[in-house]
Amino acid sequence: MSDSHIKNTKEVLSLVFYIIKPIIREIKKDGFQFTDLVTFMGDEEFQQHLQDAINDVGGIPDEIRNFSLKEGFELSAFLVDEVKDLIVSLF
């Protein structure tokens, strides 16, 4: 993540996409099972993403309240990249 003024927002959104991608992989493979969720939740990388997002969530209202046009473009570019990766994971 960059040192922008929307770091917290991007961190939380990154967690959302981090969660969605493996769920889609499992659904494509053999359906999403409870055991997949348990395995995923125990993953160290997931735990780190989750902790970062939890630590950052409190800063989001101020970031959104003080949003600049530049930060809007930055967030849009970030979301386009994440959605592009998500679409690639579908095929």
C-alpha positions as a LaTeX table, in Angstrom:
\begin{tabular}{lrrr}
\hline
Residue & $x$ (\AA) & $y$ (\AA) & $z$ (\AA) \\
\hline
Met1 & 0.00 & 0.00 & 0.00 \\
Ser2 & 1.18 & 3.51 & $-0.72$ \\
Asp3 & 1.65 & 6.30 & 1.80 \\
Ser4 & $-1.51$ & 8.02 & 0.58 \\
His5 & $-4.25$ & 9.55 & 2.66 \\
Ile6 & $-6.56$ & 6.64 & 1.75 \\
Lys7 & $-4.32$ & 3.89 & 3.12 \\
Asn8 & $-6.92$ & 2.64 & 5.60 \\
Thr9 & $-9.68$ & 2.47 & 3.00 \\
Lys10 & $-7.44$ & 0.56 & 0.60 \\
Glu11 & $-6.33$ & $-1.83$ & 3.36 \\
Val12 & $-9.91$ & $-2.78$ & 4.23 \\
Leu13 & $-10.91$ & $-3.15$ & 0.58 \\
Ser14 & $-7.81$ & $-5.26$ & 0.02 \\
Leu15 & $-9.04$ & $-7.64$ & 2.72 \\
Val16 & $-12.42$ & $-7.95$ & 1.00 \\
Phe17 & $-10.78$ & $-8.96$ & $-2.28$ \\
Tyr18 & $-8.30$ & $-11.20$ & $-0.45$ \\
Ile19 & $-11.26$ & $-13.12$ & 0.99 \\
Ile20 & $-13.29$ & $-13.28$ & $-2.23$ \\
Lys21 & $-10.55$ & $-14.73$ & $-4.47$ \\
Pro22 & $-9.94$ & $-18.03$ & $-2.62$ \\
Ile23 & $-13.67$ & $-18.50$ & $-2.12$ \\
Ile24 & $-14.16$ & $-18.29$ & $-5.88$ \\
Arg25 & $-11.28$ & $-20.73$ & $-6.45$ \\
Glu26 & $-12.87$ & $-23.25$ & $-4.08$ \\
Ile27 & $-16.32$ & $-22.81$ & $-5.60$ \\
Lys28 & $-14.84$ & $-23.50$ & $-9.04$ \\
Lys29 & $-12.86$ & $-26.49$ & $-7.77$ \\
Asp30 & $-15.44$ & $-28.46$ & $-5.81$ \\
Gly31 & $-17.75$ & $-26.00$ & $-4.11$ \\
Phe32 & $-17.01$ & $-24.04$ & $-0.97$ \\
Gln33 & $-17.08$ & $-26.26$ & 2.11 \\
Phe34 & $-16.95$ & $-25.41$ & 5.80 \\
Thr35 & $-13.50$ & $-27.04$ & 5.99 \\
Asp36 & $-12.28$ & $-24.58$ & 3.35 \\
Leu37 & $-13.38$ & $-21.72$ & 5.58 \\
Val38 & $-11.59$ & $-23.20$ & 8.59 \\
Thr39 & $-8.40$ & $-23.67$ & 6.57 \\
Phe40 & $-8.63$ & $-20.18$ & 5.15 \\
Met41 & $-9.28$ & $-18.52$ & 8.51 \\
Gly42 & $-6.25$ & $-20.26$ & 10.00 \\
Asp43 & $-3.90$ & $-19.05$ & 7.29 \\
Glu44 & $-1.18$ & $-16.71$ & 8.62 \\
Glu45 & $-1.40$ & $-14.37$ & 5.64 \\
Phe46 & $-5.17$ & $-14.05$ & 6.13 \\
Gln47 & $-4.66$ & $-13.34$ & 9.81 \\
Gln48 & $-2.20$ & $-10.55$ & 8.94 \\
His49 & $-4.59$ & $-9.01$ & 6.37 \\
Leu50 & $-7.41$ & $-9.22$ & 8.91 \\
Gln51 & $-5.36$ & $-7.59$ & 11.66 \\
Asp52 & $-4.21$ & $-4.79$ & 9.33 \\
Ala53 & $-7.81$ & $-4.14$ & 8.27 \\
Ile54 & $-9.09$ & $-4.15$ & 11.85 \\
Asn55 & $-6.36$ & $-1.72$ & 12.87 \\
Asp56 & $-7.17$ & 0.57 & 9.93 \\
Val57 & $-10.97$ & 0.53 & 9.87 \\
Gly58 & $-11.31$ & 3.38 & 12.34 \\
Gly59 & $-9.54$ & 5.82 & 10.03 \\
Ile60 & $-11.89$ & 5.30 & 7.09 \\
Pro61 & $-14.56$ & 7.90 & 7.99 \\
Asp62 & $-11.94$ & 10.68 & 8.17 \\
Glu63 & $-10.37$ & 9.53 & 4.91 \\
Ile64 & $-13.70$ & 9.59 & 3.12 \\
Arg65 & $-14.69$ & 12.92 & 4.66 \\
Asn66 & $-11.44$ & 14.49 & 3.40 \\
Phe67 & $-11.33$ & 12.76 & 0.02 \\
Ser68 & $-9.56$ & 14.69 & $-2.76$ \\
Leu69 & $-10.01$ & 14.22 & $-6.50$ \\
Lys70 & $-6.51$ & 12.72 & $-6.70$ \\
Glu71 & $-7.39$ & 10.19 & $-3.99$ \\
Gly72 & $-10.60$ & 9.37 & $-5.82$ \\
Phe73 & $-8.57$ & 8.52 & $-8.91$ \\
Glu74 & $-6.10$ & 6.55 & $-6.81$ \\
Leu75 & $-8.88$ & 4.53 & $-5.20$ \\
Ser76 & $-10.55$ & 3.98 & $-8.57$ \\
Ala77 & $-7.31$ & 2.66 & $-10.06$ \\
Phe78 & $-6.85$ & 0.39 & $-7.06$ \\
Leu79 & $-10.38$ & $-1.00$ & $-7.43$ \\
Val80 & $-9.99$ & $-1.51$ & $-11.19$ \\
Asp81 & $-6.85$ & $-3.56$ & $-10.57$ \\
Glu82 & $-8.55$ & $-5.63$ & $-7.87$ \\
Val83 & $-11.64$ & $-6.27$ & $-9.99$ \\
Lys84 & $-9.45$ & $-7.17$ & $-12.97$ \\
Asp85 & $-7.62$ & $-9.75$ & $-10.82$ \\
Leu86 & $-10.96$ & $-11.04$ & $-9.56$ \\
Ile87 & $-12.26$ & $-11.49$ & $-13.10$ \\
Val88 & $-9.07$ & $-13.30$ & $-14.10$ \\
Ser89 & $-9.57$ & $-15.67$ & $-11.16$ \\
Leu90 & $-13.01$ & $-16.55$ & $-12.55$ \\
Phe91 & $-11.52$ & $-18.04$ & $-15.72$ \\
\hline
\end{tabular}
